[in-house]
């Protein structure tokens, strides 16, 4: 049985700090059972979409394996429009946009994932954390006023590498 205290803790984490919640999903196996109580409707909806998810994911991966990034991208875009809500779909599309240096679309895809209720599902937390990292990194690189923590984690190493490369070319 799941105690009420854990459910309340999870709700606070979801509201106040996505990163803490997602990290706890990876650490505490009780989160999976508790989430099935908190997000019962999401689990039911996800089960109903299983066939549709497989169809889009399989087709997109087929294009990826053929090296056809443009068709892969279009398939992931179509999947998201049709309601496919797996973090891997969002992550792969964000990676493609990143390769194309379309950082605005990377932001849009990552934000769309966190606007959906599905990021809260514990067994999706590892990929959700990677999407959160990508979101914060792109936000920080596009915003000179980012917070000190994000600057130290994402921006400072990037600018140090960029500066050393420029200095080495002199």
TINU-222360 format. One record per residue: residue number from 1; x, y, z negated of N, C-alpha, C in turn. Coordinates in Angstrom, 1 decimal, decimal comma, padded with zeros to 4 digits, m for minus. Layout:
! residues N
SITE   marmar     n_xx     n_yy     n_zz    ca_xx    ca_yy    ca_zz     c_xx     c_yy     c_zz
SITE      NUM        X        Y        Z        X        Y        Z        X        Y        Z
...
//
This chain:
! residues 170
SITE   marmar     n_xx     n_yy     n_zz    ca_xx    ca_yy    ca_zz     c_xx     c_yy     c_zz
SITE        1    000,8   m001,2    000,0    000,0    000,0    000,0    000,9    001,3    000,0
SITE        2    000,5    002,2    000,8    001,2    003,5    000,9    000,7    004,4   m000,2
SITE        3    001,7    005,0   m000,9    001,2    006,0   m001,9    001,0    007,4   m001,3
SITE        4    000,1    008,0   m002,0   m000,4    009,4   m001,6    000,8    010,4   m001,6
SITE        5    001,7    010,2   m002,5    002,9    011,1   m002,5    003,7    011,1   m001,3
SITE        6    003,9    009,9   m000,7    004,7    009,8    000,5    003,9    010,4    001,7
SITE        7    002,6    010,2    001,7    001,8    010,9    002,8    001,9    012,4    002,7
SITE        8    001,9    012,9    001,5    002,0    014,4    001,4    003,4    014,9    001,7
SITE        9    004,4    014,1    001,3    005,8    014,5    001,7    005,9    014,5    003,2
SITE       10    005,4    013,5    003,9    005,5    013,5    005,4    004,8    014,7    006,0
SITE       11    003,6    015,0    005,5    002,9    016,2    006,0    003,7    017,5    005,9
SITE       12    004,3    017,6    004,7    005,1    018,8    004,5    006,3    018,9    005,4
SITE       13    007,0    017,7    005,6    008,1    017,7    006,5    007,7    018,0    007,9
SITE       14    006,6    017,5    008,4    006,1    017,7    009,7    005,8    019,2    009,9
SITE       15    005,2    019,8    008,9    004,9    021,2    008,9    006,1    022,1    008,8
SITE       16    007,1    021,8    007,9    008,2    022,7    007,6    009,5    022,4    008,3
SITE       17    009,8    021,1    008,6    011,1    020,8    009,1    011,1    019,5    009,9
SITE       18    010,9    019,7    011,2    010,9    018,5    012,1    012,1    017,6    012,0
SITE       19    013,3    018,2    011,9    014,5    017,4    011,8    014,5    016,5    010,6
SITE       20    014,2    017,0    009,4    014,1    016,2    008,2    013,2    015,1    008,3
SITE       21    012,0    015,4    008,9    011,0    014,3    009,1    011,5    013,2    010,0
SITE       22    012,1    013,6    011,1    012,6    012,6    012,1    013,7    011,8    011,5
SITE       23    014,6    012,5    010,8    015,7    011,7    010,2    015,2    010,8    009,1
SITE       24    014,2    011,2    008,4    013,6    010,3    007,4    012,9    009,1    008,1
SITE       25    012,3    009,3    009,2    011,7    008,2    010,0    012,7    007,1    010,3
SITE       26    013,9    007,6    010,6    015,0    006,6    010,9    015,5    005,9    009,6
SITE       27    015,4    006,6    008,5    016,0    006,0    007,2    015,0    005,2    006,4
SITE       28    013,8    005,6    006,4    012,8    005,0    005,4    011,7    004,2    006,2
SITE       29    011,8    002,9    006,1    010,9    002,0    006,8    009,4    002,2    006,4
SITE       30    009,2    002,8    005,2    007,8    003,1    004,8    007,1    004,1    005,7
SITE       31    007,9    004,9    006,4    007,3    005,9    007,3    006,5    005,3    008,4
SITE       32    006,9    004,2    008,9    006,1    003,5    010,0    004,7    003,2    009,5
SITE       33    004,6    002,5    008,3    003,3    002,1    007,8    002,5    003,4    007,5
SITE       34    003,1    004,3    006,9    002,4    005,6    006,5    001,9    006,3    007,7
SITE       35    002,7    006,3    008,8    002,3    007,0    010,0    001,1    006,4    010,6
SITE       36    001,0    005,1    010,5   m000,2    004,4    011,0   m001,5    004,8    010,3
SITE       37   m001,3    005,3    009,1   m002,5    005,8    008,4   m002,7    007,3    008,8
SITE       38   m001,7    008,1    008,8   m001,8    009,5    009,1   m002,2    009,7    010,5
SITE       39   m001,7    008,9    011,4   m001,9    009,2    012,9   m002,6    008,0    013,6
SITE       40   m003,6    007,5    012,9   m004,3    006,3    013,4   m004,8    006,5    014,9
SITE       41   m005,4    007,7    015,1   m005,9    008,0    016,5   m004,8    008,0    017,5
SITE       42   m003,6    008,4    017,2   m002,6    008,5    018,2   m002,1    007,1    018,5
SITE       43   m002,1    006,2    017,5   m001,7    004,8    017,8   m002,7    004,1    018,7
SITE       44   m004,0    004,4    018,4   m005,0    003,8    019,2   m004,9    004,3    020,7
SITE       45   m004,7    005,6    020,8   m004,6    006,2    022,2   m003,4    005,6    022,9
SITE       46   m002,3    005,5    022,2   m001,1    005,0    022,8   m001,3    003,5    023,3
SITE       47   m002,0    002,7    022,5   m002,2    001,3    022,9   m003,1    001,3    024,2
SITE       48   m004,1    002,2    024,3   m004,9    002,2    025,5   m004,1    002,7    026,8
SITE       49   m003,1    003,4    026,6   m002,3    003,9    027,7   m001,2    003,0    028,2
SITE       50   m001,0    001,9    027,5    000,2    001,1    027,8    000,4    000,8    029,2
SITE       51   m000,6    000,4    029,9   m000,5    000,0    031,4   m000,1    001,2    032,2
SITE       52   m000,7    002,4    031,9   m000,3    003,6    032,7    001,1    004,0    032,4
SITE       53    001,5    003,9    031,2    002,9    004,2    030,8    003,9    003,3    031,6
SITE       54    003,6    002,0    031,6    004,5    001,1    032,3    004,6    001,4    033,8
SITE       55    003,5    001,8    034,4    003,5    002,1    035,8    004,4    003,2    036,2
SITE       56    004,2    004,3    035,5    005,0    005,5    035,8    006,5    005,3    035,4
SITE       57    006,7    004,7    034,2    008,1    004,5    033,8    008,8    003,6    034,8
SITE       58    008,2    002,5    035,2    008,8    001,5    036,1    009,2    002,2    037,4
SITE       59    008,2    003,0    038,0    008,5    003,7    039,3    009,6    004,7    039,1
SITE       60    009,6    005,5    038,1    010,6    006,5    037,9    012,0    005,8    037,7
SITE       61    012,1    004,7    037,0    013,3    004,0    036,8    013,8    003,4    038,1
SITE       62    012,9    003,0    038,9    013,2    002,4    040,2    013,9    003,5    041,1
SITE       63    013,4    004,7    041,1    014,0    005,8    041,8    015,4    006,2    041,2
SITE       64    015,5    006,1    039,9    016,7    006,4    039,2    017,8    005,4    039,7
SITE       65    017,4    004,1    039,7    018,4    003,1    040,0    018,8    003,2    041,5
SITE       66    017,9    003,7    042,3    018,3    003,9    043,7    019,1    005,2    043,9
SITE       67    019,2    006,0    042,9    020,0    007,3    043,0    019,2    008,4    043,6
SITE       68    017,9    008,2    043,6    017,0    009,2    044,2    016,4    010,1    043,1
SITE       69    017,3    011,1    042,7    016,9    011,9    041,5    015,7    012,8    041,8
SITE       70    015,6    013,3    043,0    014,4    014,2    043,3    013,1    013,4    043,2
SITE       71    013,0    012,2    043,7    011,8    011,4    043,6    011,6    011,0    042,1
SITE       72    012,7    010,7    041,4    012,6    010,3    040,0    012,0    011,5    039,2
SITE       73    012,5    012,7    039,5    012,0    013,9    038,8    010,5    014,1    039,1
SITE       74    010,1    014,0    040,4    008,7    014,2    040,7    007,8    013,1    040,0
SITE       75    008,3    011,9    039,9    007,5    010,9    039,2    007,4    011,2    037,7
SITE       76    008,5    011,7    037,0    008,4    012,0    035,6    007,4    013,2    035,5
SITE       77    007,5    014,2    036,4    006,6    015,3    036,3    005,2    014,9    036,4
SITE       78    004,9    014,0    037,3    003,6    013,5    037,5    003,1    012,7    036,3
SITE       79    004,0    011,9    035,7    003,7    011,1    034,5    003,3    012,1    033,4
SITE       80    004,0    013,1    033,2    003,7    014,1    032,1    002,3    014,7    032,4
SITE       81    002,1    015,1    033,6    000,8    015,7    033,9   m000,4    014,7    033,7
SITE       82   m000,1    013,4    033,9   m001,2    012,4    033,7   m001,3    011,9    032,3
SITE       83   m000,5    012,5    031,4   m000,7    012,2    029,9    000,2    011,1    029,4
SITE       84    001,3    010,8    030,1    002,2    009,8    029,6    003,0    010,5    028,5
SITE       85    002,9    010,0    027,3    003,6    010,6    026,2    004,6    009,7    025,5
SITE       86    005,6    009,4    026,2    006,7    008,7    025,6    007,9    009,6    025,6
SITE       87    008,7    009,6    024,6    009,8    010,6    024,5    010,8    010,4    025,6
SITE       88    011,0    009,1    026,0    011,9    008,8    027,0    011,6    009,5    028,4
SITE       89    010,3    009,7    028,6    009,9    010,4    029,8    010,3    011,8    029,8
SITE       90    010,1    012,4    028,6    010,4    013,9    028,4    011,9    014,0    028,5
SITE       91    012,6    013,1    027,8    014,1    013,2    027,7    014,7    013,1    029,1
SITE       92    014,3    012,1    029,9    014,9    011,9    031,2    014,6    013,2    032,1
SITE       93    013,4    013,7    032,0    013,1    014,9    032,8    013,9    016,1    032,3
SITE       94    014,1    016,2    031,0    015,0    017,3    030,5    016,4    017,1    031,0
SITE       95    016,9    015,9    031,0    018,3    015,6    031,5    018,4    016,0    033,0
SITE       96    017,4    015,7    033,8    017,5    016,0    035,2    017,5    017,5    035,4
SITE       97    016,6    018,2    034,7    016,6    019,7    034,8    017,9    020,3    034,3
SITE       98    018,5    019,7    033,3    019,8    020,2    032,8    020,9    020,0    033,9
SITE       99    020,8    018,9    034,6    021,8    018,6    035,6    021,6    019,7    036,8
SITE      100    020,4    020,1    036,9    020,1    021,1    038,0    020,3    022,5    037,4
SITE      101    020,7    022,6    036,2    020,9    023,9    035,5    019,7    024,8    035,4
SITE      102    018,5    024,1    035,4    017,3    024,8    035,2    016,9    024,7    033,7
SITE      103    017,5    025,6    033,0    017,4    025,5    031,5    016,0    026,0    031,0
SITE      104    015,4    026,8    031,8    014,0    027,2    031,4    013,1    026,0    031,4
SITE      105    013,3    025,1    032,4    012,4    023,9    032,5    012,8    022,9    031,4
SITE      106    014,1    022,9    031,1    014,5    022,0    029,9    013,8    022,5    028,7
SITE      107    013,7    023,8    028,4    013,0    024,3    027,3    011,5    023,9    027,3
SITE      108    010,9    024,1    028,5    009,5    023,8    028,6    009,2    022,4    028,3
SITE      109    010,0    021,5    028,9    009,8    020,0    028,7    009,9    019,7    027,2
SITE      110    011,0    020,2    026,6    011,2    019,8    025,2    010,1    020,4    024,3
SITE      111    009,7    021,6    024,5    008,7    022,3    023,8    007,3    021,5    024,0
SITE      112    007,1    021,1    025,2    005,9    020,4    025,5    005,8    019,1    024,6
SITE      113    007,0    018,4    024,5    007,0    017,2    023,7    006,6    017,5    022,2
SITE      114    007,2    018,6    021,7    006,9    018,9    020,3    005,5    019,6    020,1
SITE      115    004,9    020,0    021,2    003,5    020,4    021,1    002,5    019,3    021,1
SITE      116    003,0    018,1    021,5    002,1    016,9    021,5    002,2    016,3    020,1
SITE      117    001,2    015,5    019,8    001,2    014,9    018,5    002,1    013,7    018,4
SITE      118    002,6    013,2    019,5    003,3    011,9    019,6    004,7    012,0    019,0
SITE      119    005,3    013,2    018,9    006,7    013,3    018,4    006,7    012,8    016,9
SITE      120    005,5    012,8    016,3    005,4    012,4    014,9    005,5    010,9    014,6
SITE      121    005,4    010,1    015,6    005,4    008,7    015,5    006,8    008,2    015,2
SITE      122    007,0    007,5    014,0    008,3    007,2    013,6    009,1    006,3    014,5
SITE      123    008,5    005,4    015,2    009,3    004,6    016,1    009,7    005,3    017,4
SITE      124    009,4    006,6    017,5    009,9    007,5    018,6    010,9    008,5    018,1
SITE      125    011,3    008,4    016,8    012,0    009,4    016,2    013,5    009,6    016,7
SITE      126    014,1    008,5    017,2    015,5    008,6    017,7    015,5    009,5    018,9
SITE      127    014,6    009,2    019,8    014,5    010,0    021,1    014,0    011,4    020,8
SITE      128    013,1    011,5    019,8    012,6    012,9    019,5    013,7    013,7    018,9
SITE      129    014,6    013,1    018,1    015,7    013,8    017,6    016,7    014,3    018,7
SITE      130    016,9    013,5    019,7    017,7    013,9    020,8    017,0    015,1    021,6
SITE      131    015,7    015,0    021,7    015,0    016,1    022,4    015,1    017,4    021,5
SITE      132    015,0    017,3    020,2    015,1    018,4    019,3    016,5    019,0    019,4
SITE      133    017,5    018,2    019,5    018,9    018,6    019,6    019,1    019,4    021,0
SITE      134    018,5    018,8    022,0    018,6    019,5    023,3    017,8    020,8    023,3
SITE      135    016,7    020,9    022,7    015,9    022,1    022,6    016,7    023,2    021,9
SITE      136    017,2    022,8    020,7    018,0    023,8    019,9    019,2    024,3    020,7
SITE      137    019,9    023,4    021,3    021,1    023,7    022,1    020,8    024,7    023,2
SITE      138    019,7    024,4    024,0    019,4    025,3    025,1    018,9    026,7    024,5
SITE      139    018,1    026,6    023,5    017,6    027,9    022,9    018,8    028,7    022,4
SITE      140    019,7    028,1    021,7    020,9    028,8    021,2    021,7    029,4    022,3
SITE      141    022,0    028,6    023,3    022,8    029,1    024,5    022,1    030,2    025,2
SITE      142    020,8    030,3    025,1    020,1    031,3    025,9    019,8    032,5    025,0
SITE      143    020,1    032,4    023,7    019,8    033,5    022,7    021,0    033,9    021,9
SITE      144    021,5    035,0    022,1    022,6    035,5    021,3    022,3    035,7    019,9
SITE      145    021,1    035,7    019,5    020,7    036,0    018,1    020,3    034,7    017,4
SITE      146    020,8    033,5    017,9    020,4    032,3    017,2    020,9    032,2    015,8
SITE      147    020,3    031,4    015,0    020,7    031,3    013,6    022,1    030,8    013,4
SITE      148    022,8    031,1    012,3    024,2    030,7    012,1    024,4    029,2    012,1
SITE      149    023,5    028,4    011,6    023,6    027,0    011,6    023,7    026,5    013,1
SITE      150    022,7    026,9    013,9    022,7    026,4    015,2    023,9    026,9    016,0
SITE      151    024,3    028,2    015,7    025,5    028,7    016,4    026,7    027,8    016,1
SITE      152    026,9    027,5    014,8    028,0    026,7    014,4    028,0    025,3    015,0
SITE      153    026,8    024,7    015,1    026,7    023,3    015,7    026,8    023,3    017,2
SITE      154    026,1    024,2    017,8    025,9    024,1    019,3    026,8    025,1    020,1
SITE      155    026,7    026,4    019,7    027,2    027,4    020,5    028,7    027,6    020,3
SITE      156    029,2    027,6    019,1    030,6    027,9    018,9    031,5    026,9    019,6
SITE      157    031,3    025,6    019,5    032,1    024,7    020,3    032,0    024,9    021,8
SITE      158    030,9    025,2    022,3    030,7    025,4    023,7    031,5    026,6    024,2
SITE      159    031,4    027,7    023,4    032,2    028,9    023,8    033,7    028,7    023,6
SITE      160    034,1    027,9    022,6    035,5    027,7    022,4    036,1    026,9    023,6
SITE      161    035,3    025,9    024,1    035,8    025,2    025,3    035,8    026,1    026,5
SITE      162    034,8    026,8    026,7    034,7    027,7    027,8    035,8    028,7    027,8
SITE      163    036,1    029,3    026,6    037,2    030,3    026,5    038,6    029,6    026,8
SITE      164    038,8    028,4    026,2    040,1    027,8    026,4    040,3    027,4    027,9
SITE      165    039,2    027,0    028,6    039,4    026,7    030,0    039,7    027,9    030,8
SITE      166    039,2    029,1    030,5    039,5    030,3    031,2    040,9    030,7    030,9
SITE      167    041,3    030,6    029,6    042,7    031,0    029,2    043,7    030,1    029,9
SITE      168    043,4    028,8    030,0    044,3    027,8    030,6    044,5    028,1    032,1
SITE      169    043,6    028,8    032,8    043,6    029,1    034,2    044,5    030,3    034,5
SITE      170    044,9    031,0    033,5    045,6    032,3    033,7    047,1    032,0    034,1
//
